[in-house]
Amino acid sequence: MLLSLMRKHAKSWLIKSLIAIIGIVFVFYFGYSFRAHEGIKIALVNDEVITAVEYQKSYRSMVEALQREYKGMWSDNLVKVFDLKNRALEALITQKLVSQEAKKIGLDVTEKEVQDKILFNPSFQFRGHFDESRYRAVLQNHHMTPEDFEVLIAREMLQEKVEQLLTALSPVTDQEVLEQYTFANEKVKVSYVEFKPDQFKSKVKVEPAAVEKYFEEKKESYRVPEKVKVVYVVFDPDAFKDQIKVGEDQIKDYYEDNLNTFKEKKQVKARHILFTLAENASKEEEERVKQKALSVLQQARAGVDFAELAKKHTEDPSGKENGGDLGYFSAGQMVKLFEDAAFKLKKEEISDLVRTAFGYHILKVEDTKEAKTKTLEETRDQILTTLMKTAATDMAHEKALSFVDRMPYQADLLKYAAENKAQAKETGYFSQRDTIQK
């Protein structure tokens, strides 16, 4: 359905923004801070400011990403080649548009959702509980502040909701799968003639003065940065798993302390019939579509098979094949107006007309699954795995601290590690711009 809508409403800012995600997805992971409300204004996006701080942060992130990608081949000329200054601004504008349009149709991320995402992240937990010191230490290792990280999490969660919006109302059709498969696998055979530069080297004569002049002009591009190599010792948590024993009391305590993580939201199984209508449609067009939808609604309430009505009348392409079946979904997966209507219905009940950004919907709920909390027995294996991982990580950390405490100040680390049966490794030479090869 949504792919069809994207074609029909290609002029919508929402659709343009969603399509743009494909091209700039990495920007969502290196973006900017929403906290910078002050400073120089670079641009306005529907009255929302893009500041110089945001722009510089986005630009630096792109530069650093390319430096990691190109490593030793990096030069400042690549900034111009990839047009990073303009791309950084375009990325920020697109982010703002996606965020604005997502909120217009009811998609948002609350502070509690962000907090829950962080609180229950195993990387920030110690003995099954959120540990603020560990949280800050992990962020510091990645050169991030808590504020920046929370913004990043919120942006990723909003992106997930946008992606769910694109997929939740309708699966991909067989025709679209075929088209993608054909695009990815279609092959051609090409004849070509190759002229390799090496074949002509013997015919080229370069004067020493020209070499010297070229070097002087491009000297900076030949600068070799300072490099170091590192010896390090690995304390892998997996190596200590055999030494870990988790008792029944620990499993029960973890279950009780983290009961919220084992709660499942209420779900409904529904079908729908869609009559597409643009948000900015004229009153005449809206009335025409509404009357058509009301006619079908009257048939549904009169007892005509809902799935057959969907196959005949819905403008959701996949709905014509599966009778408008949406399967089970929980709160937060659908457009808010659509979702609110669905969760108010009882089993076998049919809704009134529901107006969303996509048009008019008629919904029928076929089944419900009430919210519940998983039992201890249902979660035992999951809890055991978590406790084992946490305990093994803690043991590895303690072993590492003990190793450091006992090590002489000027010890040869490779030799000292071998004497103490620890796993030592050595990197190759690398600069500050290089990716460390472990």
Summary of the structure (lengths in Angstrom):
residues: 438
radius of gyration: 29.3
end to end distance: 46.9
largest distance: 93.2
contacts: 1145
relative contact order: 0.12
helix: 57%
strand: 13%
